[in-house]
């Protein structure tokens, strides 16, 4: 159990190694065997759903993720890109509840390892408390935002020139389906 782990007498070097091993989990199974088994089943099911997912259109045409990726990578037809983007995203819709349950169980696993939850576990890999990590992320974002805004403006202009203002307006968000 986590409490046993935290009370072991080990050197600072060994403690660091143990912490690195502990924090290497992306989605840690909880100590409860039933929940750990459920997590494994959900993970396997999600991988299978993603790998075999297809989206079918009214005309009977069905495409899988690879077909959508090929269209997104090679086409510059905005209507075809929008159709592929929406189809690609629709494949994930049935996975939502399973994914949410996986995160719920992963949070329990992270707590069993002594973390407050998955976020705390993931942030622990940066050798600073979650609050410090979030503050540092905000600080870096504040520094990068002017560059991001300039890049966003340039990309909007180029896409608008290529596709026309009816597809990429001079204001508002960039349509994701034309970004490739």
MODELLER restraints for C-alpha pairs under 7 A, 6 or more apart:
rsr = mdl.restraints
at = mdl.atoms
rsr.add(forms.Gaussian(group=physical.xy_distance, feature=features.Distance(at['CA:1:A'], at['CA:112:A']), mean=6.98, stdev=0.5))
rsr.add(forms.Gaussian(group=physical.xy_distance, feature=features.Distance(at['CA:2:A'], at['CA:112:A']), mean=5.76, stdev=0.5))
rsr.add(forms.Gaussian(group=physical.xy_distance, feature=features.Distance(at['CA:2:A'], at['CA:113:A']), mean=5.08, stdev=0.5))
rsr.add(forms.Gaussian(group=physical.xy_distance, feature=features.Distance(at['CA:2:A'], at['CA:114:A']), mean=5.61, stdev=0.5))
rsr.add(forms.Gaussian(group=physical.xy_distance, feature=features.Distance(at['CA:23:A'], at['CA:121:A']), mean=5.90, stdev=0.5))
rsr.add(forms.Gaussian(group=physical.xy_distance, feature=features.Distance(at['CA:23:A'], at['CA:122:A']), mean=6.94, stdev=0.5))
rsr.add(forms.Gaussian(group=physical.xy_distance, feature=features.Distance(at['CA:23:A'], at['CA:124:A']), mean=6.65, stdev=0.5))
rsr.add(forms.Gaussian(group=physical.xy_distance, feature=features.Distance(at['CA:23:A'], at['CA:125:A']), mean=6.31, stdev=0.5))
rsr.add(forms.Gaussian(group=physical.xy_distance, feature=features.Distance(at['CA:27:A'], at['CA:106:A']), mean=5.01, stdev=0.5))
rsr.add(forms.Gaussian(group=physical.xy_distance, feature=features.Distance(at['CA:28:A'], at['CA:106:A']), mean=5.38, stdev=0.5))
rsr.add(forms.Gaussian(group=physical.xy_distance, feature=features.Distance(at['CA:28:A'], at['CA:109:A']), mean=4.94, stdev=0.5))
rsr.add(forms.Gaussian(group=physical.xy_distance, feature=features.Distance(at['CA:28:A'], at['CA:110:A']), mean=5.97, stdev=0.5))
rsr.add(forms.Gaussian(group=physical.xy_distance, feature=features.Distance(at['CA:29:A'], at['CA:36:A']), mean=4.81, stdev=0.5))
rsr.add(forms.Gaussian(group=physical.xy_distance, feature=features.Distance(at['CA:29:A'], at['CA:39:A']), mean=6.64, stdev=0.5))
rsr.add(forms.Gaussian(group=physical.xy_distance, feature=features.Distance(at['CA:29:A'], at['CA:106:A']), mean=6.03, stdev=0.5))
rsr.add(forms.Gaussian(group=physical.xy_distance, feature=features.Distance(at['CA:29:A'], at['CA:109:A']), mean=4.75, stdev=0.5))
rsr.add(forms.Gaussian(group=physical.xy_distance, feature=features.Distance(at['CA:30:A'], at['CA:36:A']), mean=5.57, stdev=0.5))
rsr.add(forms.Gaussian(group=physical.xy_distance, feature=features.Distance(at['CA:30:A'], at['CA:108:A']), mean=5.68, stdev=0.5))
rsr.add(forms.Gaussian(group=physical.xy_distance, feature=features.Distance(at['CA:30:A'], at['CA:109:A']), mean=3.54, stdev=0.5))
rsr.add(forms.Gaussian(group=physical.xy_distance, feature=features.Distance(at['CA:30:A'], at['CA:112:A']), mean=6.05, stdev=0.5))
rsr.add(forms.Gaussian(group=physical.xy_distance, feature=features.Distance(at['CA:31:A'], at['CA:109:A']), mean=6.79, stdev=0.5))
rsr.add(forms.Gaussian(group=physical.xy_distance, feature=features.Distance(at['CA:31:A'], at['CA:112:A']), mean=6.60, stdev=0.5))
rsr.add(forms.Gaussian(group=physical.xy_distance, feature=features.Distance(at['CA:35:A'], at['CA:105:A']), mean=6.78, stdev=0.5))
rsr.add(forms.Gaussian(group=physical.xy_distance, feature=features.Distance(at['CA:39:A'], at['CA:102:A']), mean=5.88, stdev=0.5))
rsr.add(forms.Gaussian(group=physical.xy_distance, feature=features.Distance(at['CA:39:A'], at['CA:105:A']), mean=6.55, stdev=0.5))
rsr.add(forms.Gaussian(group=physical.xy_distance, feature=features.Distance(at['CA:42:A'], at['CA:98:A']), mean=6.38, stdev=0.5))
rsr.add(forms.Gaussian(group=physical.xy_distance, feature=features.Distance(at['CA:42:A'], at['CA:102:A']), mean=6.51, stdev=0.5))
rsr.add(forms.Gaussian(group=physical.xy_distance, feature=features.Distance(at['CA:46:A'], at['CA:95:A']), mean=6.57, stdev=0.5))
rsr.add(forms.Gaussian(group=physical.xy_distance, feature=features.Distance(at['CA:53:A'], at['CA:64:A']), mean=5.84, stdev=0.5))
rsr.add(forms.Gaussian(group=physical.xy_distance, feature=features.Distance(at['CA:53:A'], at['CA:65:A']), mean=6.79, stdev=0.5))
rsr.add(forms.Gaussian(group=physical.xy_distance, feature=features.Distance(at['CA:53:A'], at['CA:91:A']), mean=5.67, stdev=0.5))
rsr.add(forms.Gaussian(group=physical.xy_distance, feature=features.Distance(at['CA:54:A'], at['CA:62:A']), mean=6.22, stdev=0.5))
rsr.add(forms.Gaussian(group=physical.xy_distance, feature=features.Distance(at['CA:54:A'], at['CA:63:A']), mean=5.37, stdev=0.5))
rsr.add(forms.Gaussian(group=physical.xy_distance, feature=features.Distance(at['CA:54:A'], at['CA:64:A']), mean=4.31, stdev=0.5))
rsr.add(forms.Gaussian(group=physical.xy_distance, feature=features.Distance(at['CA:54:A'], at['CA:65:A']), mean=6.84, stdev=0.5))
rsr.add(forms.Gaussian(group=physical.xy_distance, feature=features.Distance(at['CA:54:A'], at['CA:91:A']), mean=6.11, stdev=0.5))
rsr.add(forms.Gaussian(group=physical.xy_distance, feature=features.Distance(at['CA:55:A'], at['CA:62:A']), mean=5.46, stdev=0.5))
rsr.add(forms.Gaussian(group=physical.xy_distance, feature=features.Distance(at['CA:55:A'], at['CA:63:A']), mean=5.55, stdev=0.5))
rsr.add(forms.Gaussian(group=physical.xy_distance, feature=features.Distance(at['CA:55:A'], at['CA:64:A']), mean=6.48, stdev=0.5))
rsr.add(forms.Gaussian(group=physical.xy_distance, feature=features.Distance(at['CA:55:A'], at['CA:87:A']), mean=5.62, stdev=0.5))
rsr.add(forms.Gaussian(group=physical.xy_distance, feature=features.Distance(at['CA:55:A'], at['CA:90:A']), mean=6.80, stdev=0.5))
rsr.add(forms.Gaussian(group=physical.xy_distance, feature=features.Distance(at['CA:55:A'], at['CA:91:A']), mean=5.98, stdev=0.5))
rsr.add(forms.Gaussian(group=physical.xy_distance, feature=features.Distance(at['CA:56:A'], at['CA:62:A']), mean=4.02, stdev=0.5))
rsr.add(forms.Gaussian(group=physical.xy_distance, feature=features.Distance(at['CA:56:A'], at['CA:63:A']), mean=6.45, stdev=0.5))
rsr.add(forms.Gaussian(group=physical.xy_distance, feature=features.Distance(at['CA:65:A'], at['CA:88:A']), mean=6.09, stdev=0.5))
rsr.add(forms.Gaussian(group=physical.xy_distance, feature=features.Distance(at['CA:68:A'], at['CA:84:A']), mean=5.27, stdev=0.5))
rsr.add(forms.Gaussian(group=physical.xy_distance, feature=features.Distance(at['CA:68:A'], at['CA:88:A']), mean=6.05, stdev=0.5))
rsr.add(forms.Gaussian(group=physical.xy_distance, feature=features.Distance(at['CA:71:A'], at['CA:81:A']), mean=6.79, stdev=0.5))
rsr.add(forms.Gaussian(group=physical.xy_distance, feature=features.Distance(at['CA:71:A'], at['CA:84:A']), mean=6.68, stdev=0.5))
rsr.add(forms.Gaussian(group=physical.xy_distance, feature=features.Distance(at['CA:72:A'], at['CA:81:A']), mean=5.90, stdev=0.5))
rsr.add(forms.Gaussian(group=physical.xy_distance, feature=features.Distance(at['CA:72:A'], at['CA:84:A']), mean=6.75, stdev=0.5))
rsr.add(forms.Gaussian(group=physical.xy_distance, feature=features.Distance(at['CA:72:A'], at['CA:180:A']), mean=5.50, stdev=0.5))
rsr.add(forms.Gaussian(group=physical.xy_distance, feature=features.Distance(at['CA:73:A'], at['CA:180:A']), mean=5.76, stdev=0.5))
rsr.add(forms.Gaussian(group=physical.xy_distance, feature=features.Distance(at['CA:75:A'], at['CA:81:A']), mean=6.69, stdev=0.5))
rsr.add(forms.Gaussian(group=physical.xy_distance, feature=features.Distance(at['CA:78:A'], at['CA:178:A']), mean=6.39, stdev=0.5))
rsr.add(forms.Gaussian(group=physical.xy_distance, feature=features.Distance(at['CA:81:A'], at['CA:177:A']), mean=5.64, stdev=0.5))
rsr.add(forms.Gaussian(group=physical.xy_distance, feature=features.Distance(at['CA:81:A'], at['CA:178:A']), mean=6.49, stdev=0.5))
rsr.add(forms.Gaussian(group=physical.xy_distance, feature=features.Distance(at['CA:82:A'], at['CA:177:A']), mean=5.30, stdev=0.5))
rsr.add(forms.Gaussian(group=physical.xy_distance, feature=features.Distance(at['CA:85:A'], at['CA:177:A']), mean=5.58, stdev=0.5))
rsr.add(forms.Gaussian(group=physical.xy_distance, feature=features.Distance(at['CA:106:A'], at['CA:118:A']), mean=6.63, stdev=0.5))
rsr.add(forms.Gaussian(group=physical.xy_distance, feature=features.Distance(at['CA:107:A'], at['CA:117:A']), mean=4.68, stdev=0.5))
rsr.add(forms.Gaussian(group=physical.xy_distance, feature=features.Distance(at['CA:107:A'], at['CA:118:A']), mean=5.10, stdev=0.5))
rsr.add(forms.Gaussian(group=physical.xy_distance, feature=features.Distance(at['CA:108:A'], at['CA:117:A']), mean=6.98, stdev=0.5))
rsr.add(forms.Gaussian(group=physical.xy_distance, feature=features.Distance(at['CA:110:A'], at['CA:116:A']), mean=6.97, stdev=0.5))
rsr.add(forms.Gaussian(group=physical.xy_distance, feature=features.Distance(at['CA:110:A'], at['CA:117:A']), mean=5.12, stdev=0.5))
rsr.add(forms.Gaussian(group=physical.xy_distance, feature=features.Distance(at['CA:110:A'], at['CA:118:A']), mean=5.60, stdev=0.5))
rsr.add(forms.Gaussian(group=physical.xy_distance, feature=features.Distance(at['CA:110:A'], at['CA:121:A']), mean=6.37, stdev=0.5))
rsr.add(forms.Gaussian(group=physical.xy_distance, feature=features.Distance(at['CA:111:A'], at['CA:117:A']), mean=5.48, stdev=0.5))
rsr.add(forms.Gaussian(group=physical.xy_distance, feature=features.Distance(at['CA:115:A'], at['CA:121:A']), mean=5.80, stdev=0.5))
rsr.add(forms.Gaussian(group=physical.xy_distance, feature=features.Distance(at['CA:120:A'], at['CA:130:A']), mean=5.94, stdev=0.5))
rsr.add(forms.Gaussian(group=physical.xy_distance, feature=features.Distance(at['CA:123:A'], at['CA:130:A']), mean=5.63, stdev=0.5))
rsr.add(forms.Gaussian(group=physical.xy_distance, feature=features.Distance(at['CA:123:A'], at['CA:133:A']), mean=6.94, stdev=0.5))
rsr.add(forms.Gaussian(group=physical.xy_distance, feature=features.Distance(at['CA:156:A'], at['CA:168:A']), mean=6.96, stdev=0.5))
rsr.add(forms.Gaussian(group=physical.xy_distance, feature=features.Distance(at['CA:156:A'], at['CA:170:A']), mean=6.87, stdev=0.5))
rsr.add(forms.Gaussian(group=physical.xy_distance, feature=features.Distance(at['CA:156:A'], at['CA:174:A']), mean=6.72, stdev=0.5))
rsr.add(forms.Gaussian(group=physical.xy_distance, feature=features.Distance(at['CA:159:A'], at['CA:168:A']), mean=6.41, stdev=0.5))
rsr.add(forms.Gaussian(group=physical.xy_distance, feature=features.Distance(at['CA:160:A'], at['CA:168:A']), mean=4.85, stdev=0.5))
rsr.add(forms.Gaussian(group=physical.xy_distance, feature=features.Distance(at['CA:160:A'], at['CA:169:A']), mean=6.45, stdev=0.5))
rsr.add(forms.Gaussian(group=physical.xy_distance, feature=features.Distance(at['CA:168:A'], at['CA:174:A']), mean=6.61, stdev=0.5))
rsr.add(forms.Gaussian(group=physical.xy_distance, feature=features.Distance(at['CA:168:A'], at['CA:175:A']), mean=6.76, stdev=0.5))
